Amino acid sequence: MNKELRWSVMIPRMGAGPFNCARVTGNKPLFALSFKDKMFQEIDQDFCNYWPDVPYYILDEQEPDYELYKDIDFVFNVCPCSGLSS
């Protein structure tokens, strides 16, 4: 029996990661988590524009619906400083 994978993204920034996760799982993330810092908001903007129907929670300002965490299989995250090390 195939189970639909339930996943989320932390600091979603628009890169290949969320797209590849969606391609592999066959579905979009249940929600995205990030922070209110301007840098995070800027790097997340493309993600939010591309998938406006995916709930986007700013952890510094709002508490996510914890029911979303129920039975989640994985969270995708790439640290934003990863681009600085290039």
Order of alpha helices (4+ residues) and beta strands (2+ residues): beta-alpha-beta-alpha-beta-beta
